[in-house]
Amino acid sequence: MKIVIVPDAEAVGRYAAERIAATIRSAAGRPAPSAVSGASGASTADRSAASGGREATGAVLGVATGSSPLGTYAELARRVRAGEIDTAGVSAFALDEYLGLDPTHPESYHSVIRRSVTEPLGLDPRRVHVPDGAAADIRAACLDYERRIREAGGIDLQLLGIGANGHIGFNEPTSSFASRTRLKTLAPRTRIDNARFFGSLDEVPLHCVTQGLGTILEARQLLLVAHGEAKADAVARMVEGPLAAVCPASALQLHPDATVVIDRAASSLLRLTDYYEHVQRNLPEHAGTGAAP
Ligand SMILES: N[C@@H]1[C@@H](O)[C@H](O)[C@@H](COP(=O)(O)O)O[C@@H]1O
């Protein structure tokens, strides 16, 4: 796991945006997944639907909700406006959705992703996918979501935030590291934390649909962003604690290409800060340029 400590939340956003921009650039114009893999056994019509009616040729991004990635999205949007990034052909898959909220509800993740990702980044809405929390058959909808990710060729880069209780997506403590997209019950702490987006705690749904930890771990790159002291404990447990389902984010320790980008406040409970900074100052040349913190 690569730990990058930067001065503040703005620098977290700049670093993450640079990584995502690099992913978008390197995927641009590559062959559609159906042409290169053909392994899903899906019909051409299915594949076409999964890629929004056209063959997918751009990066497949995993996108997160919450406050943490907002700076990243704002920086990406600035670069799109400046013509530095071309998002044509880019697809996106959200991590999670509340159960039972109409997609048009302003706090449904369908709405949040549209406001914070699809519109500002100029993505084709047909290429942006959010789990269906309003489906009559949730189990079938979860299986369908997994199928859509597979048929898009898998996720190139999954952006993540972290909950104060160590959740990623809505994988609450004790979620299986092998879990797939499924229905979950939100932890009381998560509902309290997210009540700020609703009129009252009672309005926060009790349940959700979330990509599983097993699903998330299949993304080619994981990039977790966090800032502020309130995240320091969760960050320390994720990075330096034992691999344990009680801290779902510790699953990042299993991933071969996971980067954690945090500000000083979120790093305040880490024990090996000197080492992480030493590594950042002495990156081997062949590791590529990446983004300067
Ligand atoms: N489901 C989302 C997560 O994907 C997010 O990472 C987390 C942290 O949110 P925030 O960034 O607002 O602290 O909680 C939410 O409930």
The ligand as an SDF file (V2000), in Angstrom:
LIG
                    3D

 16 16  0  0  0  0  0  0  0  0999 V2000
  -21.1890    5.4350    1.4120 N   0  0  0  0  0  0  0  0  0  0  0  0
  -20.3530    6.5730    1.6240 C   0  0  0  0  0  0  0  0  0  0  0  0
  -18.9130    6.1710    1.5110 C   0  0  0  0  0  0  0  0  0  0  0  0
  -18.6180    5.7760    0.1830 O   0  0  0  0  0  0  0  0  0  0  0  0
  -18.0500    7.3320    1.9690 C   0  0  0  0  0  0  0  0  0  0  0  0
  -16.7020    7.0770    1.6950 O   0  0  0  0  0  0  0  0  0  0  0  0
  -18.2080    7.5190    3.4450 C   0  0  0  0  0  0  0  0  0  0  0  0
  -17.4540    8.7120    4.0050 C   0  0  0  0  0  0  0  0  0  0  0  0
  -18.1310    9.9020    3.7630 O   0  0  0  0  0  0  0  0  0  0  0  0
  -17.4710   11.3350    3.8990 P   0  0  0  0  0  0  0  0  0  0  0  0
  -16.4620   11.4090    2.8270 O   0  0  0  0  0  0  0  0  0  0  0  0
  -18.5830   12.3050    3.7090 O   0  0  0  0  0  0  0  0  0  0  0  0
  -16.8650   11.3930    5.2500 O   0  0  0  0  0  0  0  0  0  0  0  0
  -19.5440    7.4730    3.8480 O   0  0  0  0  0  0  0  0  0  0  0  0
  -20.6180    7.3560    2.9290 C   0  0  0  0  0  0  0  0  0  0  0  0
  -21.5860    6.8320    3.7220 O   0  0  0  0  0  0  0  0  0  0  0  0
  1  2  1  0
  2  3  1  0
  2 15  1  0
  3  4  1  0
  3  5  1  0
  5  6  1  0
  5  7  1  0
  7  8  1  0
  7 14  1  0
  8  9  1  0
  9 10  1  0
 10 11  2  0
 10 12  1  0
 10 13  1  0
 14 15  1  0
 15 16  1  0
M  END
$$$$
